[in-house]
Amino acid sequence: MRTALTIAGSDPSGGAGLQGDLKTFTVHDVYGMAVPTALTVQNTQGVRAVHDVPPAFVAAQLDAIFDDIPVHAAKTGMLSVIPTIEAIAEVLERRGVPPLVVDPVMVATSGDALLEDEAVETLLRRLFPIAALVTPNLPEAERLCGFPIETESHMERAAQALVARGAPAVLIKGGHLEGDAIVDLLYANNEFVAFRDTKINTQHTHGTGCALAAAIAANLALGKEMPDAVERSRQFVRRGILLAEAVGKGNSPLNHLARPPQ
């Protein structure tokens, strides 16, 4: 049995965060484990409150898992404060880092902030260098790089800038670009791979970033190479959006139960 671990915030409405990640792991036939970093008061309409789990308790949860179960891949999601980032990095470095997908969650689909400004530099310094892949969307990449991203060439520049800051590989998600096409840009081993699809006009967007990162982690746990893991995960998310049904009154989630491509 292959395993994957999510280290992320909790979404009680089930669309994003560790609840969405566990659904994604399961549908990929990977045994899922979860360490909550924060509890949110959240639904499809927005985030009402955040309660951070004490960093020492986050670390203790991680140690308990590593003491008992092999971790074949992992992903991080919402890590809102510096002590939590530091605690996670320390455990992973001490235990040996599995293939790690870092989703630098900064803002919820609803627009609510999920990462303190002062924590951005810690994320860059402590987690990016030990990751296998970092998966920012355009607003997150802009915040990480400090310049606007409005074209595919800007995406290339951003990916190179993040690799220069220590990330071994970067997937810039281009869903926020203007136009009818979506371009997601993978930069790894000094090479660019562009993944292109037609944009879907939908409100079923809650949890899509979490699901993509979790699916990539699941595929890495299954032994897929990075470009293949990314493409399989993109198509899983796309299928989940196309097969989604309305849940809640806001931005409803994708359908996590849509089987991934074989």
C-alpha angles and dihedrals in degrees: 000000000000117000138207131189128210119202102190150113124287121250107195091196088063100231102104141009123043093334091059091042093055091051089050093050092049096051088052090055092247123133106245129214127182137202112188115219097181140008115225134197095221146142136167090288099056151298115290101179142354128213113190117218109235108266093232089056091050089052092047091053090051092049091050091055095045090048090059117019134042112244111213095180139353141194135199126214129164110018102162104175137044098241091056092051091048093049093050093047091050094053094045093049091048095045099040119264117257117207098302128200112199113202102189095214108194107149131025121234086257091059097254116143115246102173128057114238093236091053094064094081091048090052090052094046102041109029107026095066093053095045127102090208138004117207113195123166117223098273090047092047090050091053092047095046101034099229136088119266113208105142140039090256088055088053090054091050091049093050091051091048092053092047087051087056090057108275109134092209135006134200110198108200110216102194092119095058117112117254140052097288132076117216119188112188123208117195115189134143089008091299132111123221116187120204114199133192139155114267117254117222100223147132091211094100104114109121098005094126092049091048093050094051092044092049091050090051090049092050091048089051087054090055100256119153115247101258091046091046090052095048094046090049093048091053091048090055092044091052090047090055094047092049096042123122126204113279118176131348100283135043099339121211130257118258103268090188094067103116114245120244114277 
